[in-house]
Amino acid sequence: MKDVMDAIFHRRAIRRFKNRQIPEEALAKILQAGLYAPSAGGRQGPVFVVCQDPEVNEKLGKLKRAHSHPRMATGENYVSRQQPSIADDPKLTDAFYGAPTVITLFGPKNFLFAAEDCACAAGNMMLAADGLGIGSCYIGQGWTAFSSPYGQEILRRWGIRTDYYAVMQLLLGYPREGDPHPVPKPRREGRILRV
Ligand SMILES: Cc1cc2nc3c(=O)[nH]c(=O)nc-3n(C[C@H](O)[C@H](O)[C@H](O)COP(=O)(O)O)c2cc1C
């Protein structure tokens, strides 16, 4: 495992994956990192649903792409050139980018901090993944993957309580062979105020 600061600086959003699945032990560690994240009131609201069924992930990813209307990239305004997102490349039809592991984080619908709790858990998990040499990508607006009859059927199949909603997805997989590790954009200035 890397030092925490090394992982913070090294982690980047990965959207081009190898087909190879991640090992069980690595997945278990990443999930532990999520379980030990802070949560509002210590309520441990987030529920982590791990899907490694390529057919289900592809179908949900495609439905999510079809329900997404991102502002498409322009010359100087883009998400990533090295690991293009659906906003960068209109040819990408799967909002999960073929990731071999997709974890959907669900939170209680009537809880004010459901989204923050899931985001904290995802932050821990992305750093843990980086420390283990595994690429990750945070996918927002998780519920859009399920806003179709197929998505609703999957929620029933997974036994998701109707008072929970999908906050986000976390994609996991090994970065594609030969891809250089993405270089972060320069940090925008003026975002720290010492008062
Ligand atoms: C709240 C949130 C929502 C995001 N949603 C998406 C998404 O829907 N699709 C995607 O490809 N990346 C998504 N990302 C990943 C960002 O695009 C990525 O973190 C950002 O471009 C910075 O790149 P870096 O993570 O490599 O530093 C999301 C990130 C956050 C924090």
The ligand as a Gaussian input file, in Angstrom:
#p B3LYP/6-31G(d) Opt

LIG

0 1
 C      -19.341000      14.323000      -8.341000
 C      -18.578000      13.747000      -9.507000
 C      -19.282000      13.271000     -10.591000
 C      -18.595000      12.698000     -11.664000
 N      -19.306000      12.164000     -12.704000
 C      -18.650000      11.605000     -13.735000
 C      -19.377000      10.998000     -14.784000
 O      -20.609000      10.940000     -14.771000
 N      -18.675000      10.454000     -15.812000
 C      -17.305000      10.466000     -15.845000
 O      -16.734000       9.946000     -16.792000
 N      -16.581000      11.032000     -14.851000
 C      -17.221000      11.594000     -13.796000
 N      -16.504000      12.135000     -12.766000
 C      -15.022000      12.092000     -12.786000
 C      -14.472000      13.491000     -13.129000
 O      -14.691000      13.767000     -14.487000
 C      -12.961000      13.549000     -12.798000
 O      -12.778000      13.296000     -11.440000
 C      -12.403000      14.910000     -13.174000
 O      -12.413000      15.074000     -14.570000
 C      -11.001000      15.152000     -12.649000
 O      -10.115000      14.172000     -13.113000
 P       -9.245000      13.296000     -12.096000
 O      -10.245000      12.502000     -11.263000
 O       -8.417000      12.427000     -12.966000
 O       -8.465000      14.221000     -11.238000
 C      -17.167000      12.665000     -11.658000
 C      -16.480000      13.147000     -10.544000
 C      -17.171000      13.665000      -9.477000
 C      -16.405000      14.131000      -8.264000

